[in-house]
Amino acid sequence: MRCLPVFVILLLLIASAPSVDARPKTKDDIPQASFQDNAKRILKVLESKRN
């Protein structure tokens, strides 16, 4: 029973640890925001072509 508090504390520390990307970033990685911006821009262009 003595190890139960230690186990709980370890679980809390592991859960609060910052996550690490499984794959290192490369120069080709694009932030998600730019994908959203591109999608909005493409939708605007397509919408303007329809009108």
C-alpha positions in Angstrom: 0.0 0.0 0.0 3.0 2.3 0.4 3.6 2.3 -3.3 0.1 3.4 -4.2 0.7 7.2 -3.6 3.9 7.0 -5.5 2.2 5.3 -8.4 -0.6 8.0 -8.4 2.0 10.8 -8.4 3.9 9.2 -11.3 0.7 8.9 -13.3 -0.1 12.5 -12.7 3.4 13.6 -13.7 3.2 11.5 -16.9 -0.2 12.9 -17.8 1.0 16.5 -17.3 4.2 16.1 -19.2 4.4 18.0 -22.5 3.7 15.9 -25.5 6.5 15.3 -28.0 5.9 14.9 -31.7 6.6 11.4 -32.8 8.0 12.8 -36.1 10.5 15.6 -36.2 9.5 18.7 -38.2 10.9 19.2 -41.6 11.1 22.2 -43.8 8.1 20.9 -45.8 5.7 21.0 -42.8 3.0 23.6 -43.2 1.0 24.9 -40.3 -2.6 24.0 -40.2 -3.7 27.7 -40.4 -2.2 28.0 -43.9 -4.2 25.0 -45.0 -7.4 26.7 -43.7 -6.4 30.0 -45.4 -5.8 28.2 -48.7 -9.1 26.4 -48.5 -11.0 29.7 -47.8 -9.2 31.4 -50.7 -10.0 28.5 -53.1 -13.6 28.5 -52.1 -13.8 32.3 -52.7 -12.2 31.9 -56.1 -14.6 29.0 -57.1 -17.6 31.0 -55.8 -16.6 34.1 -57.8 -16.3 32.0 -61.0 -19.8 30.6 -60.5 -21.3 34.1 -60.4 
